[in-house]
Amino acid sequence: MVVIHKQDDADAACFELSGELTVACAGTLHDELLRLLETHPRLRLDLSQVAELDSSAVQILLWAQREAACRDSTLLLESFAPAVTEVVQLLNLKRVLVDSGVSV
């Protein structure tokens, strides 16, 4: 299940995604990220509490990065949990995410 908690940050709106980001919650994840992109021009997503990540969630995160760019907004993914790092490395997406301001 996707759980999004807002955290205060002076530079950008900061949210934490936690739990399992899988096909079971893909629709919810997409809708939540769209809502956040519509209301926050500078957005940071903390992925340190993600327990599981599958390819559907990766697709949605990549979509969200493109959507932010189309809106002239900023979306940074940060603090990858081991499950996130494993999938990013397995799918060879480190360069894509690093180029977007993400450190793995």
JOKAUR-V801003 format. One record per helix or strand. SS is the DSSP state (H for helix, E for strand). FROM is the first residue (numbers start at 1). TO is the last residue. Records with the same first field share a line. If there is no record, write none. Layout:
SS: FROM-TO ; FROM-TO
This chain:
E: 3-7 ; 13-21 ; 42-53 ; 74-78
H: 23-39 ; 55-70 ; 82-90 ; 94-99
